[in-house]
Amino acid sequence: MLIRPWQKEDNAKISLLEQQCFSDPWSKEMIESAFCQFNFLGFVACENQQVVGYIGGQSLFEDGEILLVAVDESQRGKGFGKSLVEAFSTALKKKGVEKIFLEVRKSNFVAINCYARCGFLQIAERKGYYSNGEDALIMEKKL
Ligand SMILES: CC(C)(COP(=O)(O)OP(=O)(O)OC[C@H]1O[C@@H](n2cnc3c(N)ncnc32)[C@H](O)[C@@H]1OP(=O)(O)O)[C@@H](O)C(=O)NCCC(=O)NCCS
């Protein structure tokens, strides 16, 4: 397993994984636009030189946010998700970020477990946040 910074050349593969992993994926344009933001930070997980997972987010002063995380379905349960969240957290801590936030579907127990394993705690709930009416959990990790 290799975790390395997300580069522009990764955008096409990441968009493909995003379409495969979510019912409401970010479009390629949304991903490219996020990547170009001055405060964007992202990492990819590679196996046999192929990108199999990614994490992307942003930070502003003491706050950070995870916007995108997924691992190729065939590669899940091998620690990639946890390593990506940890790489992101470590990099933001070095930049002086104190807290990282994220939103996750209430039904997505695998992702919730993964974030909890990485030190995130549920701090709030947003009713009907997603387009299908599902609630979101807001989770926070103090760095
Ligand atoms: C959420 C996701 C990124 C986790 O990635 P992963 O590489 O499979 O996760 P890891 O192997 O690093 O496992 C991390 C933790 O998640 C939990 N987990 C992983 N697979 C699980 C499963 N099948 N059932 C329950 N919990 C599970 C465990 O707590 C695990 O920690 P542990 O092994 O120390 O017990 C991955 O499942 C995924 O891409 N899901 C679809 C996209 C998605 O929902 N993204 C999150 C949007 S908010």
The ligand as an ORCA input file, in Angstrom:
! r2SCAN-3c Opt
* xyz 0 1
  C     -15.846      4.040      3.946
  C     -14.661      3.441      3.172
  C     -13.843      4.578      2.562
  C     -13.771      2.670      4.168
  O     -12.628      2.226      3.469
  P     -11.936      0.811      3.757
  O     -10.636      0.817      3.066
  O     -12.868     -0.283      3.415
  O     -11.762      0.894      5.354
  P     -10.612      0.190      6.235
  O     -10.301     -1.148      5.687
  O      -9.505      1.160      6.419
  O     -11.380      0.005      7.613
  C     -11.450      1.078      8.541
  C     -12.503      0.774      9.572
  O     -13.791      0.797      8.946
  C     -14.617     -0.180      9.567
  N     -15.023     -1.154      8.546
  C     -14.390     -1.491      7.405
  N     -15.109     -2.399      6.728
  C     -16.203     -2.660      7.471
  C     -17.333     -3.509      7.300
  N     -17.469     -4.277      6.213
  N     -18.284     -3.506      8.269
  C     -18.173     -2.720      9.353
  N     -17.131     -1.880      9.560
  C     -16.157     -1.858      8.636
  C     -13.814     -0.830     10.658
  O     -14.060     -0.121     11.865
  C     -12.395     -0.586     10.205
  O     -11.479     -0.499     11.254
  P     -10.816     -1.843     11.860
  O     -10.402     -2.678     10.697
  O      -9.654     -1.302     12.625
  O     -11.873     -2.437     12.685
  C     -15.148      2.445      2.075
  O     -16.002      1.501      2.674
  C     -15.884      3.104      0.912
  O     -15.265      3.556     -0.043
  N     -17.226      3.158      0.987
  C     -18.034      3.722     -0.112
  C     -17.848      5.191     -0.238
  C     -18.213      5.904      1.053
  O     -19.204      5.589      1.686
  N     -17.388      6.906      1.429
  C     -17.615      7.682      2.632
  C     -18.533      8.796      2.353
  S     -18.861      9.781      3.802
*
